[in-house]
Amino acid sequence: MESPSAPAPRGCISPQGLLLTASLLTFWSLCTTAQLTIESVPPNAAEGKDVLLRVHNLPGDVMVCFWYKGERVNSDLHIVSYIAQTQVINRGPASSNRETIYPNGSLLFQKVTLQDTGYYTLEAIDKNFQKKQVTGRLRVYPSLLTFWSLPTTAQFTMESVPPNAVEGQDVLLHVPNLPGNVAAYHWYKGKVWEDFRLVTYTIQTQNMTYGPAYSGRETIYPNGSLLLQNVTLNDTGKYVLQVILKDYENKHIFGELHVYRE
């Protein structure tokens, strides 16, 4: 009869070894699980600018996202929510109608004010009704233009958020300072030519039409921004937004998207 303290036969793992392996795997899993975080882009904004509270590592099975003003969930401070299955957006009592929520959970503030400074909380609920919460901060400072300004016209620019994206990330091509008399938007990949048209949005009818270059991953928003989901290396390149005003004047805004592989 073998002694109870005899070593395990070669090729077999003792119960102690199994326990140690399971513990190491649990520790490794906890350490490598991506944390849900919020990044303010830019980190500090002058009043009147647009700010994106960008959400990183939102789980793929999230069904609903809720945004609140403050450091906790409070229905009185509910700003906006997004239901993934129906793509329905609902505004709460704390909404100023300057906030836009995106399918990836990120929240855009247009023309921020000093009153927008503070903490914001995202609550994400998955298909199993498990909740995750994360809090971020928005900082707004007074613009020097409040005190002194040269006569000028706001320049149209295009901003890629983030500026450089890893393959598989979502990227927002955001265009601030657009005029209020826009009739339609046309997005193009590379140059303004019908074969390179991605998508068109008509303001009055809220109608979207897709062009030959549309991949099924682009979403245009009423403020003219373009969201590209699960970007690939082939998405790298120049993009053009053609803005058509109500007086039929055309304006073109150029930008570039950079995608890299880790």
C-alpha positions in Angstrom: 0.0 0.0 0.0 1.3 3.4 -0.9 2.0 6.0 1.8 -0.5 8.9 1.8 2.5 11.2 1.5 3.9 9.5 -1.6 4.4 11.7 -4.6 1.8 11.6 -7.4 2.6 9.3 -10.3 4.5 10.9 -13.1 2.3 12.5 -15.7 -0.5 13.3 -13.2 -1.2 16.6 -11.4 -1.8 16.5 -7.7 -4.8 18.3 -6.2 -2.5 20.9 -4.8 -1.1 21.5 -8.3 -4.5 21.9 -9.7 -5.4 24.4 -7.0 -2.2 26.4 -7.7 -2.9 26.4 -11.4 -6.4 27.6 -10.9 -5.3 30.3 -8.6 -2.6 31.5 -11.1 -5.2 31.6 -13.9 -7.6 33.5 -11.8 -4.9 36.0 -10.9 -3.8 36.4 -14.5 -7.4 36.9 -15.7 -8.0 39.6 -13.1 -4.9 41.4 -14.1 -5.5 41.3 -17.8 -9.2 42.2 -17.8 -9.5 45.6 -19.5 -10.9 48.3 -17.2 -13.8 50.5 -18.2 -12.5 54.1 -18.2 -13.5 57.6 -19.4 -11.1 60.0 -21.1 -11.8 63.7 -21.6 -10.8 64.9 -25.1 -9.3 67.5 -24.7 -8.4 67.1 -21.0 -9.0 70.8 -20.4 -11.4 72.8 -22.7 -12.0 76.5 -23.1 -15.6 77.5 -22.8 -17.4 77.4 -26.2 -15.4 74.4 -27.4 -16.6 70.8 -27.9 -15.5 68.0 -25.6 -15.8 64.3 -25.9 -16.0 62.0 -22.9 -14.6 59.0 -24.6 -15.3 55.5 -23.2 -12.6 52.9 -23.3 -13.2 49.1 -23.1 -17.0 49.1 -23.1 -18.0 45.4 -23.1 -19.5 44.1 -26.4 -22.7 42.8 -24.7 -23.8 46.1 -23.3 -27.5 46.7 -23.9 -28.1 50.2 -22.4 -25.8 53.1 -21.5 -26.9 55.8 -19.1 -25.0 59.1 -18.5 -25.5 61.1 -15.3 -24.1 64.5 -14.0 -22.2 63.9 -10.8 -20.3 61.0 -9.2 -23.3 58.6 -8.7 -26.4 57.3 -10.3 -29.3 59.7 -9.7 -32.4 59.8 -11.8 -32.8 63.6 -11.3 -29.3 64.1 -12.8 -29.9 61.7 -15.8 -28.5 63.3 -19.0 -29.1 60.8 -21.8 -29.4 57.1 -22.4 -28.8 54.8 -25.5 -30.5 51.4 -26.1 -28.3 49.3 -28.3 -30.9 47.0 -29.8 -33.3 49.7 -30.9 -30.8 52.5 -31.2 -33.2 54.7 -29.2 -31.9 57.7 -27.4 -33.8 59.2 -24.4 -32.9 62.4 -22.7 -33.2 63.0 -19.0 -33.9 66.0 -16.8 -30.3 67.1 -16.7 -29.9 67.2 -20.5 -29.1 70.6 -22.0 -29.7 69.4 -25.6 -26.0 69.9 -26.3 -25.0 66.3 -25.5 -24.8 63.6 -28.1 -24.3 59.9 -27.1 -22.7 57.5 -29.5 -23.1 53.7 -29.8 -19.7 53.1 -28.2 -21.0 54.9 -25.1 -19.0 58.1 -25.6 -20.6 61.4 -24.8 -20.0 64.6 -26.8 -20.7 68.1 -25.3 -21.1 70.9 -27.8 -20.1 74.5 -26.8 -19.3 73.7 -23.2 -19.9 76.3 -20.5 -18.2 76.8 -17.1 -21.3 75.2 -15.6 -20.4 71.9 -17.4 -17.3 71.5 -15.2 -17.5 68.5 -12.9 -17.9 64.8 -12.7 -19.9 62.5 -15.0 -20.9 58.9 -14.4 -21.6 56.3 -17.0 -23.7 53.3 -16.1 -23.6 50.3 -18.6 -26.0 47.4 -18.3 -25.2 44.1 -20.1 -27.6 41.4 -21.4 -27.4 39.7 -18.1 -28.5 42.9 -16.4 -25.1 43.2 -14.7 -24.2 46.9 -14.1 -20.8 48.6 -14.5 -20.2 52.2 -13.4 -17.3 54.5 -14.1 -16.8 58.2 -13.4 -14.9 60.8 -15.4 -14.2 64.5 -15.1 -14.8 67.4 -17.4 -12.8 70.6 -16.9 -13.8 73.9 -18.6 -11.8 77.2 -18.2 -12.8 80.7 -19.3 -11.7 81.6 -22.8 -9.3 84.5 -23.2 -11.5 85.5 -26.2 -14.1 86.6 -23.6 -11.7 89.5 -22.8 -10.1 90.2 -26.1 -10.8 89.1 -29.6 -9.8 90.0 -33.1 -12.6 90.0 -35.8 -12.4 86.6 -37.4 -14.5 83.8 -38.8 -14.5 80.4 -37.1 -12.3 78.1 -39.1 -13.7 74.7 -40.1 -11.4 71.9 -38.9 -11.7 68.1 -38.6 -10.5 66.2 -35.5 -9.9 62.5 -35.3 -10.7 61.0 -31.9 -8.4 59.4 -31.0 -5.7 60.9 -33.2 -4.1 57.5 -33.8 -6.2 54.3 -33.6 -5.4 50.7 -33.1 -7.0 48.2 -35.5 -10.4 47.3 -34.3 -11.1 50.5 -32.4 -13.9 53.0 -33.1 -12.8 56.4 -34.4 -14.9 59.6 -34.5 -14.2 62.2 -37.2 -15.5 65.3 -35.4 -16.1 68.7 -37.1 -16.6 71.6 -34.7 -17.7 75.2 -35.5 -20.1 74.2 -38.3 -22.6 77.0 -39.2 -26.3 76.7 -38.3 -27.6 77.0 -41.9 -26.4 73.6 -43.1 -28.7 71.8 -45.5 -26.7 68.5 -46.1 -23.5 66.7 -45.4 -21.5 64.5 -47.8 -18.6 62.4 -46.6 -15.9 61.1 -49.0 -12.9 58.9 -48.7 -9.9 60.5 -50.3 -11.5 63.0 -52.7 -14.8 64.5 -53.7 -15.9 62.1 -56.3 -19.1 60.0 -56.4 -17.1 56.7 -56.5 -15.5 57.7 -53.1 -18.7 58.9 -51.4 -19.4 57.2 -48.1 -22.6 58.6 -46.8 -24.9 61.7 -47.2 -27.2 63.2 -44.5 -30.0 65.7 -45.3 -30.9 67.9 -42.4 -34.5 68.7 -43.2 -35.7 65.1 -43.8 -33.1 63.5 -41.5 -32.5 61.1 -44.4 -29.3 59.1 -44.9 -28.1 57.7 -48.2 -25.0 55.5 -48.7 -22.5 55.8 -51.5 -20.3 53.3 -53.4 -17.5 53.6 -50.8 -19.7 52.8 -47.8 -18.5 49.7 -45.9 -21.4 49.3 -43.4 -19.2 50.5 -40.5 -19.8 54.3 -40.9 -22.4 56.3 -39.1 -23.1 59.9 -39.7 -24.7 62.1 -37.1 -26.9 65.3 -37.4 -23.9 67.4 -36.2 -21.9 66.2 -39.2 -19.5 63.9 -37.3 -18.7 60.5 -38.8 -18.1 57.4 -36.6 -16.1 54.6 -38.1 -16.4 51.3 -36.2 -13.8 48.5 -36.0 -11.4 50.4 -38.1 -8.9 48.5 -40.3 -5.5 49.5 -41.8 -7.4 50.1 -45.1 -9.3 52.9 -43.4 -6.1 54.9 -43.1 -6.1 58.0 -45.3 -7.7 61.3 -46.1 -11.4 62.1 -45.6 -13.4 65.0 -46.9 -16.6 66.5 -45.5 -18.6 68.5 -48.1 -21.0 70.9 -46.3 -23.9 72.3 -48.4 -25.5 75.4 -46.9 -29.1 76.5 -47.4 -27.9 79.1 -49.9 -26.3 76.3 -51.9 -22.8 77.4 -51.0 -20.3 74.5 -50.7 -17.6 74.2 -48.1 -15.0 71.4 -47.9 -13.2 70.2 -44.7 -10.3 67.9 -44.9 -8.9 65.5 -42.3 -6.8 62.3 -42.0 -7.3 59.1 -40.2 -4.3 57.0 -38.9 -4.7 53.3 -38.1 -1.9 51.1 -36.8 -1.5 47.5 -35.8 -0.3 46.6 -32.4 
